[in-house]
Amino acid sequence: MHIEIHYLPSMEYVSLLLKSETIIFEAFENFPKQTYRNRCKILSANGLLPLVVPIQHSNRNKIVMKEVQIDYSQPWQKQHKGAIQAAYGKSAFFEHISPLFFEVYDKKSKYLLDLNIELLNVIFKVIGKPFNYTLSSDFESIESPVYNLVHPKRKIITNEYRYRQCFGTEFVESLSVLDCLMNHGRKSLDILERIEIEQI
């Protein structure tokens, strides 16, 4: 599987990763704006809440993914940790899982790619699956059915999957996998493995 790498990725994205024995993350693509590479959605008491990792802007028009640096001039980690605490502080697995994620934030990774990989490591650790991957060695024309499949501007239709969420009476799809992990811990794997993407 050749795929772009996301920040605290969605349920659908993680379900794709679980279906592949070989994962190649694209490191040499030109960084595209307004995608899940540096943002995700969680569910708060006030509804959907986007979390965005700010990046340093370059004088160059284009910058490859592996060179994208995180902007620490604003306290985004404190904001993200606070938002996660507010949204999931009372969830069943918050006390067990949140320290693993917060430790990654505290490391202050220089590059977005490294941050995303470390967070995926934690996600796979929580669900009890090995996380084996490689990075692309250069950028070529990508002919992969899953590349950019999960995108903010694209509606993905899946089989119906539901799990207990913290807020609201209507189930909200396509949240960061963090939502499921905080509510169901390792049992999230069963939910993720049941997800089938049917069409774009």
Phi, psi and omega in degrees: 000123177253118189211153173287163183250136185251160175270127182035066195294166183287166176304315183297318181297313181295325177298325176295315181300322182292340182273358184240137176278337181238120180244124174244115177272133181285118182253348188246007176291154170289128185299119179266143179278162174058043175230179181279007180295330178227023179209159178208177178232131173240171181251119179251178179298336181260012179107202182298136179230115177280139173245127184235129174272117180289143179241156177284134180270143184255156174291338178285149178293325182231145177223136183283152187306317185291348180255001181288120181258146180280142180267112179259015178286347175238148187279058185294326181296318178299320180294316181293317178297320178294320179293319179294319177299314182294321183283323191235008183303331181258006180285163189299327188244011183303312184296330182277325190261322187303323179300328180294318179286318183295329177297323178295316178300320184291341179288339180054062177305140179287321187250143179300319180302316180295318178301312182298321179293318180297320179293322176295323175303316179294316180302313181290328176296317181296319182274357174077033179239145176292145181246096181248128183205164168228165175256147177297151182266341174196175181258124174234171176299120187268120176246076181233129183294343182258351182293123183061019177293318178267107189215143181302333183262010182235129178274124178256131178258127179237171166297161183288125173227140180220154173207165181291127177245164186284326189232151172080167178255343178264131178291135180251121180273168170062026174282167172304144177303339178306324181300314180289319181299317182294330182268335187229355177057224184294338178293349176302331181301318180299319180292315181298320183287344178274347183285128176235123177278120187268319182196167178270000000 
